[in-house]
């Protein structure tokens, strides 16, 4: 079950009085549940490259995992790695166990960033997805919001070096929800904050319960990475559908797409 939002809200949002800074939390799959750790590392390097490509530095990002991956370059001041000390899920972990592991990593990542940076907004980014080079800058220019959602983006197939436009991306991709920090402030908790994950499929329900509207991110902000060895669909029917979509509806990655998402052209 996804954690509920705290019930308390501020009358004067703190983020309206502080300079914008986006906290980006990247939970990393454990070796114990990965089909291929080399593939996990390769996809994470692409995710990190898309963050390094950002036109705005008004963000702080953290990767949270049990095992530290190898990076081609050292991490920067606004991009760090933190180790989750609890035991990793077993190799035969079911989806519920893997989901709990992911939520623990999100909690630790949020705590880690908030202790070091004046975060005003949060974004949970899967360790294989990519963000557009102007993603952080675009979020910083949006009107004040409690919840914002990336509705449009791209499906990216790295093994084929192809991509396609994907509307309604928030129905499939977890890297689509952006929340104000005030949604996580709860005076009833020891630290005054509530941490954890947001189920992107329940955002509309949360918004209705809290009586707020959801603002749409303008443009195609995320590339949802599909069809690689550690992100294959579990059913044969769904796998077949992904293969057909990738070959019939997509096109070869061009220079503009590669540049916008920090990819090496032709890779």
Backbone as a ProteinNet text record, in pm:
[ID]
protein_1_A
[PRIMARY]
XXXXXXXXXXXXXXXXXXXXXXXXXXXXXXXXXXXXXXXXXXXXXXXXXXXXXXXXXXXXXXXXXXXXXXXXXXXXXXXXXXXXXXXXXXXXXXXXXXXXXXXXXXXXXXXXXXXXXXXXXXXXXXXXXXXXXXXXXXXXXXXXXXXXXXXXXXXXXXXXXXXXXXXXXXXXXXXXXXXXXXXXXXXXXXXXXXXXXXXXXXXXXXXXXXXXXXXXXXXXXXXXXXXXXXXXXXXXXXXXXXXXXXXXXXXXXXXXXXXXXXXXXXX
[TERTIARY]
85	0	88.1	54.3	134.8	113.3	217.5	202.8	106	24.5	-68.9	5.2	-49.1	7.8	-21.4	65.2	34.3	-89.8	-163.4	-290.4	-272.9	-158.1	-136.7	-91	-143.1	-97	-65.3	31.2	68.6	-18.8	-60	-136.8	-47.5	79.7	176	287.7	277.1	374.7	518.2	601.2	740.3	814.4	776.6	851.2	831.2	722.9	700.1	794.2	859	949.7	1095.8	1119.8	1256.3	1288.1	1413.9	1452.1	1422	1378.7	1343.6	1463.8	1442.1	1541.1	1465.8	1490	1423.6	1507.7	1448.8	1515.2	1478.5	1577.5	1555.1	1610.7	1523.4	1561.5	1555.3	1666.4	1677.5	1701.8	1597.4	1617.3	1675	1781.6	1851.6	1821.6	1785.7	1759.1	1882.2	1857.8	1966.7	2018.1	2143.2	2201.1	2120.9	2067	1996	1872.2	1812.7	1690.9	1712.1	1835.4	1862.8	1886.3	1829.6	1859.4	2004.6	2047.8	2185.1	2232.9	2328.9	2380.9	2451.5	2517.2	2583.1	2481	2364.2	2258.5	2204	2186.9	2140.6	2237.8	2368.2	2468.7	2465.2	2450.5	2449.1	2330.3	2215.2	2095.8	2106.3	2165.1	2183	2278.9	2384	2477.9	2405.9	2312.6	2236	2146.5	2085.8	2002.3	2085.3	2202.6	2292.5	2336.6	2362.4	2403.2	2293.6	2167.5	2057.6	2048.3	2089	2091.3	2208.5	2322.6	2438.5	2412.9	2318.2	2286.3	2193.8	2141.5	2041.7	2091.5	2004.7	2038.4	2032.3	1967.8	1961	2027.1	2098.1	2161.6	2081.3	1955.7	1872.5	1811.1	1895.9	1848.3	1958.8	1917.6	2010.6	1955.6	2039.6	1995	2075	2009.5	2077	2033.7	2131.4	2106	2113.4	2013.1	2010.6	2009.1	2106.5	2113	2188.6	2186.3	2264.8	2408.9	2426.5	2559.5	2590.1	2708.1	2746.7	2791	2728.2	2769	2896.4	2960.2	3078.1	3034.8	3093.2	3061.5	3183	3155.8	3263.9	3329.4	3248.5	3299.3	3261.2	3333.3	3298.9	3167.3	3095	2970.1	2999	2905	2924.3	2860.7	2874	2821.9	2671.2	2599.8	2454.4	2405.8	2498.4	2461.5	2545	2478.8	2550.8	2493	2563	2517.1	2514.3	2408.8	2400	2359.2	2416.5	2392.7	2281.7	2187.4	2085	2142.2	2144.9	2214.4	2130.8	2000	1918.1	1947.4	1924.3	1954	1874.6	1934.3	1862	1754.6	1660.4	1556.6	1619	1557.1	1609.8	1594	1668.6	1667.3	1528.3	1450.8	1315.4	1209.9	1249.4	1155.4	1038.5	917.3	800.9	788.4	687	671.4	650.7	578	551.9	682.1	768.8	897.4	984.8	986.3	1065.3	1009.1	877	815.3	851.7	851.3	890.6	1035.6	1121.3	1262.2	1275.4	1196.9	1202.1	1155.1	1050.4	1000.2	1103.4	1171.3	1276	1386.6	1421.6	1526	1480.1	1353.7	1301.1	1301.8	1262.9	1262.9	1402.6	1501.5	1639.2	1690.1	1658.4	1703.4	1648.3	1520.8	1459.8	1522.6	1543.6	1606.6	1748.1	1821.5	1959.4	1964.3	1878.6	1882.3	1835.5	1727.8	1673.4	1770.2	1855.5	1954.5	2067.1	2077.6	2191.2	2151.7	2025.2	1983.6	1845.9	1819.1	1687.3	1589	1541.4	1454.5	1316.2	1263.9	1127.9	1031.3	1083.4	999.4	1071.8	992.4	1047.7	1008.9	1101.5	1077	1145.9	1070.7	1127.1	1149.6	1276.1	1318.1	1366.3	1306.5	1352.8	1494.3	1570.6	1714	1744.6	1641	1666.4	1597.8	1524.2	1454.6	1540.8	1503.8	1580.5	1493.6	1555.4	1482	1537.6	1447.8	1485.3	1582.8	1669.4	1773.8	1717.7	1594.1	1533.6	1429.9	1434.2	1333.4	1333.6	1448.6	1455.7	1419.5	1470.6	1440.9	1291.9	1228.2	1084.8	1003.1	1035.8	963.5	978.2	1096.7	1121	1036	994	915.8	764.6	722.5	580.1	515.4	385.5	311.7	318.8	308.6	312.2	210.5	252.6	164.5	189.8	88.3	104	147.4	83.5	118	128.4	231.4	242.6	275	227.7	245.2	295.2	391.7	436.3	340.6	259.4	159.8	213.1	309.5	360.2	510.7	557.2	700.2	733	829.4	873.1	891.6	870.8	915.5	1050.4	1149.7	1285.9	1327.5	1376.1	1415.7	1567	1645.8	1792.4	1854.8	1800.2	1860.8	1842.6	1740.9	1714.3	1758.8	1796.7	1831.2	1715.6	1594.2	1474.2	1389.9	1298.7	1208.9	1079.4	978.2	851.3	783	698.6	620.7	522.2	499.6	410.1	326.8	199.5	107.4	43.9	4	-45.5	63.9	186.6	301.4	288.1	212.6	196.6	120.3	50.4	-19.9	75.9	194.6	289	416.7	461.1	593.6	585.6	667.1	668.9	745.9	823.6	905	826.4	708.9	621.5	559.7	576.7	511.3	608.1	568.4	647.5	559.9	611.7	531.4	601.7	520.7	573.2	621.1	724.2	774.7	670.1	578	481.3	389.4	382.6	303.4	367.4	492.1	563.5	587.4	539	555.8	443.5	480.3	384.1	437.4	385.5	435.6	422	340.1	320.9	436.1	527.7	642.4	759.8	850.6	963.8	1046.8	1069.5	1151.7	1068.4	937.1	851.4	826.3	873	856	808.3	732.5	693	760.8	824.7	901.3	844.7	877.2	837.5	802.5	729.8	698.2	557.3	534.9	402.5	370.7	257.1	214.6	157.7	226.8	185.8	46.8	1.6	-131	-242.4	-206.4	-308.5	-306.4	-235.6	-225.2	-360.4	-441.2	-572.6	-656.4	-647.1	-719.8	-669.8	-537.2	-481.2	-527.6	-526.7	-564.3	-710.1	-798.1	-940.1	-957.9	-890.3	-902.6	-853.1	-750.3	-693	-755.2	-840.3	-909.9	-819.2	-720.4	-630.5	-631.2	-587.9	-579.7	-438.7	-427.7	-299	-257.2	-137.1	-85.5	-8	-25.2	44.8	179.3	281.3	412	399.4	448.6	434.3	542.3	501.8	598.3	626.1	722.4	760.4	887.5	868.9	980.5	1058	1003.6	1064.4	1069.4	1177.3	1187.4	1180.2	1074.6	1048.4	1122	1223.4	1308	1241.7	1229.9	1156.6	1236.7	1200	1247.3	1390.2	1458.5	1594	1589	1700	1704.8	1648.9	1659.7	1610	1478.2	1414.7	1285.4	1191.5	1204.2	1117.9	984.3	877.7	746.4	740.4	658.2	653.7	570.8	472.7	389.1	431.5	414.2	451.8	369.5	240.8	153.8	201.7	238.4	285.1	420.8	506.9	637.5	618.6	527.2	501.8	449.8	364.7	311.4	422.1	511.9	622.8	712.2	738.5	822.1	757.7	627.4	557.4	557.2	529.4	528.3	666.5	769	904.3	947.9	898.6	943.8	852.5	722.6	628.2	597.8	604	561.9	677.6	796.6	909.8	997.8	1092.9	1190.9	1329.3	1429.4	1566.8	1599.2	1673.6	1710.1	1791	1742.3	1811.2	1895.2	1968.8	2062	1988.4	1869.8	1794.9	1750.1	1697.1	1652.9	1772	1880.6	1999.8	2053.4	2059.3	2110.4	2019.1	1888.4	1792.9	1795	1831.2	1827.6	1964.1	2070.8	2205.3	2260.7	2206.4	2253.8	2363.4	2445.1	2546.1	2481.7	2483.2	2419.3	2473.1	2380.4	2420.3	2444.6	2429.4	2455.4	2334.7
-119.9	0	124.2	222.1	344.1	428.5	495	578.9	692.9	726.8	839	969.6	1075.1	1206.4	1249.7	1330.6	1385.7	1473.4	1481.4	1553.4	1703.3	1747.5	1888.4	1963.7	2085.3	2171.8	2309.8	2374.7	2508.5	2612.6	2715.5	2825.5	2913.1	2926	3004.9	2911.9	2857.9	2758.8	2807.1	2723.4	2762.3	2783.4	2703.5	2714.4	2848.2	2921.8	3051.9	3157.4	3126	3221.4	3183.3	3068.1	3020.7	3005.3	3020.5	2996.2	2851.9	2833.1	2700.3	2606.4	2486.4	2379	2246.3	2169.8	2042.5	1929.3	1849.8	1731.4	1610.3	1546.1	1431.5	1306.5	1210.1	1086.3	971.4	896.4	787.6	657.1	576.8	446.4	346.4	278.5	187	42.2	-36.6	-178.8	-247.4	-347.9	-422.9	-531.8	-567.7	-676.8	-805.9	-825.5	-950.8	-969.5	-860.1	-870.5	-829.1	-794.2	-749.3	-868.2	-861.5	-963	-949.9	-824.3	-797.3	-669.8	-683	-564.9	-472.2	-527.1	-443.8	-357.9	-415.3	-338.7	-229.9	-263.2	-163.9	-46	-75.1	31.4	115	49.6	121.7	216.6	170.9	255.1	370	343.4	449.1	556.1	514.7	612.5	706.6	651.9	736.7	832.5	784.4	871.4	985.9	951.7	1053.5	1151.6	1103.6	1192.4	1292.7	1250.6	1344.3	1450.1	1416.6	1516.4	1612.4	1558.8	1645.4	1741.4	1707	1789.4	1906	1910.2	2010.2	2153.2	2235.8	2376.5	2458.7	2404.4	2470.6	2381.6	2443	2368	2378.9	2423.7	2440.1	2306.6	2207.4	2077.3	2008.4	1911.7	1822.2	1681.9	1590.1	1454	1354.2	1245.3	1138.8	1004.1	915.6	777.1	694.8	611.8	531	383.7	309.1	167.6	87.6	-42.2	-130.4	-142.1	-135.6	-148.2	-23.9	29	149	109.7	168.2	138.3	212	169.8	238.3	351.1	468.7	583.8	621.6	666.8	710.4	837.1	919	1043.5	1048.2	1126.7	1140.8	1216.6	1186.4	1255.9	1399.6	1487.4	1630.1	1672.7	1800.8	1853.3	1833.2	1842	1827.8	1689.4	1592.2	1455	1359.4	1283.2	1199.3	1058.1	970.3	832.4	804	735.8	696.9	550.2	477	333.5	304.5	220.3	171.2	52.3	61.2	-38.8	-163	-156.6	-274.7	-382	-509	-615.9	-598.1	-631.2	-621.1	-728.3	-711.1	-814.2	-944.7	-1057.7	-1185.5	-1195.9	-1286.8	-1301.2	-1331.8	-1406.8	-1443.4	-1348	-1225.4	-1128.9	-1103.6	-1098.7	-1067.7	-916.8	-874.3	-731.9	-650	-706.4	-633.9	-609	-708.7	-691.9	-590.2	-595.5	-498.7	-357.6	-346.5	-215.7	-158.3	-243.2	-196	-148.8	-222.8	-184.7	-48.3	-26.5	100	216.6	194.3	300.6	335	233.4	259.9	346.5	319.7	397	539.9	557.6	692.9	770.1	703	768.2	815.4	726	761.1	873.6	867.7	971.8	1108.4	1114.9	1242.6	1297.3	1210.3	1253.4	1304.8	1232.2	1269.6	1408.3	1432.3	1561	1675.7	1653.1	1761.8	1804.9	1712.5	1746.4	1831.7	1838.7	1907.6	2022.3	2027.2	2128.1	2184.5	2309	2369.4	2329	2206	2153.1	2218.3	2259.7	2314.3	2221.9	2134.1	2041.8	1907.7	1803.3	1668.4	1599.6	1516.7	1437	1302.8	1194.2	1060	1006.9	979.3	941.8	797.4	714.5	576.6	575.2	473.9	470.2	431.8	423.2	397.9	499.4	594.5	694.8	819.2	901.7	1020.9	1144.2	1256.9	1383.5	1479.9	1559	1655.9	1758.4	1811.7	1904.3	2028	2067.2	2184.9	2146.2	2021.4	1974.8	2058.3	2070.5	2145.9	2291.8	2351.8	2492.4	2513.1	2419.7	2432.1	2422.1	2326.3	2312.9	2439.9	2499.7	2619.8	2737.9	2737.9	2849.4	2827.4	2710.1	2681	2758.3	2779.1	2845.2	2760.1	2821.7	2742.8	2629.1	2509.7	2393.9	2299.7	2218.7	2109.1	1982.6	1957	1840.9	1884.5	1839.5	1857.1	1721.4	1699.6	1570.9	1589.9	1508	1503.3	1411.1	1467.9	1388.4	1339.2	1412.1	1378.2	1358.7	1261.8	1235.1	1144.8	1057.1	965.4	826.5	726.3	590.6	574.4	529.3	515.5	369.7	315	175.1	169.3	161.6	172.4	59.5	-60.8	-172.3	-157.4	-79.5	-56.8	81.2	167.6	306.5	375.4	358.1	415.7	481.9	570.7	636.5	673.3	703.8	751.6	842.2	931.5	1017	930.9	967.2	889.5	985	998.9	1078.4	990.8	1053.6	975.7	893.8	944.4	870.8	845.4	930.6	914.9	787.7	726.4	601	483.1	497.7	386.4	411.4	535.3	569.1	632.8	582	638.7	768.2	802.3	925.1	1042.6	1067.1	1170.1	1263.9	1237.8	1317.9	1414.1	1540.6	1643.2	1700.6	1708.9	1756	1867.7	1955.9	2059.7	1996.8	2054.5	2000.5	2008.6	2104	2118	1995.9	1917.9	1795.4	1693.4	1711.8	1615.1	1668.4	1789	1845.6	1796	1734.1	1678	1699.2	1800	1828	1710.5	1611.3	1496.8	1397.7	1412.9	1322.1	1381.5	1296.8	1346.7	1453.1	1435	1530.7	1640.1	1633.4	1733.6	1709.8	1597	1564	1419.8	1394.7	1259.5	1225.5	1109.6	1073.4	946	924.3	799.9	816.1	720.8	719.1	764.9	803.1	837.7	742.4	678.7	594	684.2	692.2	786.1	754	629.6	593.1	642.9	693.3	739.1	890.2	962.7	1107.4	1176.9	1136.2	1198.8	1178.1	1057.6	1028.3	1116.3	1129.8	1214.8	1359.8	1407.4	1546.3	1571.9	1478.2	1493.6	1494.4	1403.1	1395.4	1522.8	1585.1	1705	1832.8	1820.5	1936.8	2031.7	1977.3	2061.6	2014	2101.8	2066.9	2017.9	1947.1	1899.8	1984.8	2038.3	2118.1	2027.5	2050.9	1971.3	2034.4	1951.4	1996.2	2030.2	2146.8	2186.2	2122.3	2037.7	1977.2	1831.9	1777	1636.4	1630	1605.1	1619.5	1494.3	1376.3	1251.5	1151.7	1075.6	961.1	834.2	757.9	635.4	521	467.7	366.7	229.5	166	40	-66.3	-191.7	-301.1	-345.1	-295.7	-344.1	-462.9	-526.5	-653.5	-650.8	-536.8	-531.9	-457.5	-433.2	-365.8	-433.9	-565.5	-639.2	-669.3	-663.4	-694.8	-841.5	-868.7	-1002.4	-1100.1	-1051.7	-1141.9	-1140.7	-1255.4	-1266.1	-1172.5	-1156.7	-1069.7	-925.1	-879.8	-741.8	-723.2	-824.6	-815.9	-803.1	-883	-878.5	-741	-683.3	-550.6	-446.3	-452.4	-357.4	-370.8	-494.9	-516.8	-457.8	-480.3	-426.2	-273.6	-215.4	-69.4	-12.3	-78.3	-26	-30.7	-127.6	-143.4	-72.5	-62.4	-6.3	141.5	185.5	322.1	415.4	362	444.5	482.5	568.3	606.3	607.8	607.4	603.2	731.6	717.9	834.5	932.6	1055.7	1158	1245.8	1337.5	1421.4	1508	1557.7	1643.9	1567.7	1448.1	1367.3	1332.3	1291.3	1255	1373.1	1487.6	1606.7	1643.9	1640.4	1683.8	1595.4	1466.8	1374.9	1322.1	1388.4	1355.5	1226.1	1179.2	1053.9	1079.9	980.6	987.5	944.7	1030.9	999.9	870.5	784.7	658.2	546.2	575.6	471.2	382.1
0	0	0	-82.2	-89.8	34.6	86	203.3	176.3	275.7	260.5	278.6	219.6	242.2	384.9	446.6	578.5	570.9	680.8	678.3	697	746.3	774	649.4	632.6	523.8	579.8	521.1	564.7	497.6	573.1	513.1	427.3	465.9	389.3	344.3	222.2	176.3	191.1	253.5	276.8	146.2	40.5	-83	-151.9	-116.1	-176.5	-118	-6.5	57.4	37.1	-25.6	-43.1	-191.1	-228.1	-367.7	-406.6	-528.1	-578.4	-576.7	-528.9	-542.1	-546.7	-650.9	-671.1	-613.8	-526.8	-473.7	-558.6	-616.5	-705	-637.8	-612.2	-544.3	-645	-655.8	-752.8	-678.4	-654.8	-590.3	-690.2	-651	-740.9	-703.6	-803.3	-781.6	-722.6	-638.2	-576.6	-670	-652.3	-731.3	-715.1	-595.8	-567.5	-653.8	-701.6	-781.4	-927	-962.4	-1099.1	-1191.3	-1310.9	-1411.5	-1457	-1471.6	-1515.1	-1446.8	-1356.5	-1287.5	-1385.3	-1485.9	-1586.9	-1660.5	-1688.1	-1754.6	-1662.8	-1535.1	-1437.5	-1432.4	-1428.7	-1425	-1553.2	-1666.9	-1794.4	-1801.9	-1759.4	-1764.9	-1663.6	-1546.6	-1447.5	-1499.7	-1569.3	-1624.8	-1722.8	-1798.8	-1890.5	-1813.8	-1705.7	-1622.3	-1564.2	-1511.9	-1455.6	-1563	-1683.6	-1792.7	-1824.8	-1816.7	-1842.6	-1733.6	-1611.5	-1503.8	-1521.7	-1562.9	-1586.3	-1702.6	-1788.2	-1904.6	-1869.3	-1747.7	-1711.5	-1731.7	-1788.1	-1812.3	-1683.8	-1579.4	-1449.3	-1345	-1252.3	-1143.5	-1013.8	-1024.3	-905.2	-862.6	-843.8	-798.6	-719.6	-640.2	-571.8	-588.4	-632.3	-659.3	-577.6	-540	-466.8	-523.2	-540.2	-578.2	-450.2	-425.7	-303.7	-342.2	-293.2	-326.3	-223.4	-238.5	-151.9	-200.3	-332	-390.7	-473.2	-455.7	-530.1	-670.8	-772.5	-910.2	-946.4	-1054	-1104	-1197.2	-1178.1	-1261.3	-1344.3	-1466.6	-1554.1	-1502.2	-1431.4	-1374.8	-1227.7	-1150.9	-1010.1	-995.9	-888.1	-864	-822.9	-853.1	-828.6	-696.9	-666.4	-540.2	-526.8	-638.1	-630.1	-675.4	-681.4	-716.1	-631.6	-546.7	-451.3	-449.5	-378.3	-359	-209.4	-164.4	-24	-18.3	77.6	89.4	189.5	148.3	239.5	315	447.2	527.2	556.4	538.8	563.6	459.5	490.4	393.7	264.1	151	23.8	14.3	-76.3	-93.7	-141.1	-111.4	-160.4	-312	-371	-516.8	-569.8	-492.4	-535.6	-480.5	-450.5	-392.1	-486.6	-430.5	-512.1	-529	-603.2	-631.6	-504.6	-407.7	-283.2	-207.2	-200.9	-133.2	-205	-337.3	-413.1	-397.4	-387.5	-368.4	-232.2	-128.8	4.9	4.8	-62.8	-73.1	-141.1	-245.5	-318.9	-231.8	-153.3	-64.6	41.8	98.3	197.1	137.2	13.1	-52.7	-78.5	-113.2	-131.3	0.7	108.9	240.4	277.3	263.7	299.1	209.8	81.1	-10.4	24.9	60.1	97.7	226.1	323.5	448.4	423.1	339.7	307.1	242.2	145.1	73.9	162.4	237.6	318.3	427.9	472.8	575.3	518.8	386.5	323.5	231.1	190.4	93.3	130.2	97.4	121.4	11.1	14.7	-89.6	-83.3	-197.8	-203.2	-276.1	-363.3	-439.8	-453.9	-478.9	-486.4	-616.3	-666	-785.9	-767.6	-779.9	-770.2	-910.8	-941.9	-1076.8	-1077.4	-1161.5	-1173.3	-1231.4	-1192.4	-1223.5	-1367.8	-1452.9	-1594.2	-1684.7	-1625.8	-1706.2	-1725.5	-1822.7	-1857.9	-1845.9	-1810.5	-1804.9	-1909.8	-1965.2	-2068.6	-2011.5	-2094.9	-2049	-1980.7	-2011.8	-1948.6	-1842.9	-1795.9	-1700.5	-1572.8	-1507.9	-1381.4	-1403.9	-1509.6	-1538.7	-1562.2	-1631.2	-1659	-1531.7	-1445.3	-1318.5	-1234.8	-1236.4	-1155.7	-1200.6	-1328.2	-1381.3	-1372.3	-1328.1	-1318.8	-1204.9	-1217.9	-1110.1	-983.7	-864	-740.4	-744.6	-702.1	-709.5	-593.4	-564.1	-468.4	-540.7	-654.8	-735.7	-881.3	-949.1	-1093.9	-1154.7	-1276.1	-1340.4	-1483.5	-1520.2	-1659.8	-1733.7	-1822.4	-1895.4	-2030.1	-2085.4	-2218.7	-2213.8	-2288.5	-2292.7	-2409.4	-2386.6	-2491.5	-2433.6	-2516.8	-2487.3	-2555.9	-2479.9	-2532.3	-2523	-2635.7	-2643.7	-2666.3	-2560.8	-2575.5	-2656.2	-2647.6	-2721.2	-2871.7	-2912.5	-3055.1	-3101.5	-3003.7	-3034.6	-3106.6	-3050.9	-3109.9	-3001.4	-3044.5	-2950.6	-3021.1	-2940.7	-2995.6	-2894.4	-2941.8	-2852.5	-2774.7	-2648.7	-2563.7	-2479.3	-2515.3	-2435.9	-2328.4	-2218.9	-2105.7	-2041.5	-2045.3	-1992.2	-1842.4	-1772.4	-1628.6	-1592.1	-1686.9	-1659.3	-1650	-1708.8	-1715.3	-1634.9	-1633.9	-1583.6	-1445.6	-1352.2	-1217.4	-1206	-1309.9	-1306.2	-1361.9	-1305.3	-1362	-1258.5	-1129.9	-1026.1	-959.1	-950.7	-882.2	-771.8	-650.7	-538.4	-463	-408.6	-320.9	-190.5	-131	-5	106	98.4	206.5	216.4	111.6	118.3	210.4	243	326.5	467.6	496.4	630.1	720.8	830.7	925.6	1067	1138.2	1273.2	1368.9	1333.6	1421	1418.9	1323.3	1316	1392.3	1442.7	1522.8	1450.8	1321.2	1246.9	1180.7	1199.7	1138.2	991.5	939	798.1	783.7	679.6	642.7	511.5	505.1	386.3	324.1	199.6	135.7	-9.8	-62.7	-205.1	-233.5	-356.8	-404.9	-519.7	-512.8	-623.1	-731.7	-844.9	-949.5	-1003.6	-987.8	-1037.6	-946.3	-827.1	-731.1	-710.2	-794.5	-775.3	-785.2	-880.9	-893.6	-767.8	-711	-587.2	-472.8	-460.1	-355.5	-372.9	-496	-521.7	-484.2	-515.8	-481.9	-330.9	-262.1	-116.2	-49.5	-106.5	-47.2	-101.6	-201.1	-254.5	-331	-402.8	-481.1	-625.8	-712.5	-853.3	-886	-996.1	-1044.5	-1162.7	-1155.6	-1266	-1362	-1489.7	-1590.4	-1624.6	-1628.8	-1675.5	-1823.9	-1866.1	-2006.6	-2094.5	-2183.9	-2274.9	-2243.4	-2315.8	-2300.5	-2215.8	-2086.6	-1994.3	-1962	-1992.5	-1948	-2063.1	-2069.3	-2159.8	-2075	-2096.4	-2021.4	-2091	-2026.7	-2088.8	-2082.5	-2198.2	-2207.8	-2282.8	-2258.2	-2340.4	-2318.3	-2214.1	-2189.4	-2094.1	-2077	-2005.1	-1864.7	-1794	-1657.7	-1646.7	-1759.4	-1757.8	-1856.5	-1869.5	-1960.3	-1893.7	-1971.1	-1918.6	-1875.8	-1775.7	-1718	-1801.7	-1875.5	-1953.8	-2099.7	-2165.6	-2306.3	-2393.2	-2360.4	-2439.7	-2432.5	-2312.5	-2296.8	-2364.1	-2354.4	-2421.4	-2572.2	-2626.2	-2770.1	-2811.7	-2728.7	-2759.7	-2761.4	-2662.5	-2656.3	-2779	-2819.9	-2938.4	-3062.6	-3079.4	-3195.9	-3195.2	-3078.5	-3068.3	-3097.7	-3045.4	-3063.9	-3209.4	-3283.5	-3422.6	-3522.9	-3491.1	-3587.2	-3563.4	-3437.5	-3405.1	-3373.2	-3361.4	-3319.6	-3437.6	-3408.8	-3510.4	-3447	-3532.6	-3483.9	-3407.5	-3299.3	-3218.8	-3304.7	-3313.4	-3391.1	-3299.4	-3358.9	-3282.5	-3180.3	-3215.8	-3124.7	-3000.6	-3020.3	-2906.3	-2817.2	-2877.7	-2800.8	-2720.5	-2783.3	-2714.6	-2598	-2621.4	-2519	-2396.1	-2412.5	-2300	-2259.4	-2305.5	-2260.6	-2315.4	-2427.7	-2487.1	-2588.6	-2612.7	-2716.5	-2847.6	-2947.6	-3075.4	-3132.3	-3176.2	-3237.3	-3140.1	-3007.9	-2908	-2891.6
[MASK]
+++++++++++++++++++++++++++++++++++++++++++++++++++++++++++++++++++++++++++++++++++++++++++++++++++++++++++++++++++++++++++++++++++++++++++++++++++++++++++++++++++++++++++++++++++++++++++++++++++++++++++++++++++++++++++++++++++++++++++++++++++++++++++++++++++++++++++

